[in-house]
Amino acid sequence: MISDLGTFALGLLALLLAGAAMRRIPVLARMNIPVPVIAGVTVAIFVGLLQRFAGVSVQFSAQLTDFFLLVFFTTVGLSAKFSALRAGGKPLLILCVVTVLLLVVQNAVGIAIATAFDAHPFYGVLVGSVSFVGGPGTAAAWAKEAQAAGLQHAPEIAVGAATLAVVVGAIVSGPVTDWLIRRKNLRGPTGDSPASWVAPGKNSVSAPTIPMVMLVLLLIVTSVLAGALVNQWARAMGLMLPGFLTAMLAGAAITNIGDAIGAKLDLVAVERGGEIALQAFLVMYLMSLKLWALTAAFTPLVVNVALQVVITVMVGIVILFRWLGKDYDAAVTMGGFLGFGLSSMPVAMATMDSVASRHGPSPKAFLLIALAGSFFVDLANAFVIKAFLSLPWLR
């Protein structure tokens, strides 16, 4: 077991090496894959090779990974001003409707593939929205339910599908978004932008002062602690909420209370903190993936992920991009949609951040994806999964 600091140090080293590779290998830069994705997947592949050919088992500590996840979503909350919610409006409603459509389609595709390979339809739900929109954590939770119902291989199938979804989704989201932007000749705004989220390198404001950085750190820690208290209260009431969601809600409450009383927060410090936390979380999370678990049921999993990727990309381009107006914000939003629809919310944010750093900021896209992907999608996914499992032939 590699310690927390050792895991963090290895993640930072992988980030630096991947960044250098991006600068020296033009094809990697053109693919628009986020640096932490390249770094984390490379380490995961190396660890898998050690496991397969040398019999060496490497395990990374996850405590710092979970901490950086909380920090990242807290910074999203601190950047989310209620005054900007009006910018969501109809686009946010469209994004939520298309997200529900994606959940239904992913489960239908998964069930069809499970049936084609003579497997129980419940396996199809596990390799559908449970794995793709839900991610490894959701997949592990639902796999326990499936195993209790008699599907003995549910954990391996669910975790394998979710692992493959994380890797492939993280690799696909950025290049597809970049291709769409270039194909449609779209560009982000130039000059000063009233963005609540500014891509790195796109603004010329001065660096935040040390007192402001310390204030932001205090607000982040306060938000995480407040979120933990809300989680304890919710658990006592029989309601299970993800920790990142309550921390983000606490951050949003703090920043909007500050706005109401006239206290201004330097968003540059918040944004930089969020970028650091996102990259640290993503590289450590991806390099901890057990890629060798994909050997079980390899063929149906590959067929499933191929169809899911094609269909999700088609839904994103043909439906969401068009319904949102076919402009630059619509393209970046579509990239985030592919990120959480095929992989996870951190991948969605990393994809949009990578695209925005190349083509220009899109605060509207970040706001829409943060709202839909964090506030809406998990709840909607739970209801859709329950609806599918209530069908008699899936029991």
Summary of the structure (lengths in Angstrom):
residues: 395
radius of gyration: 20.4
end to end distance: 39.3
largest distance: 62.4
contacts: 1432
relative contact order: 0.18
helix: 77%
strand: 1%
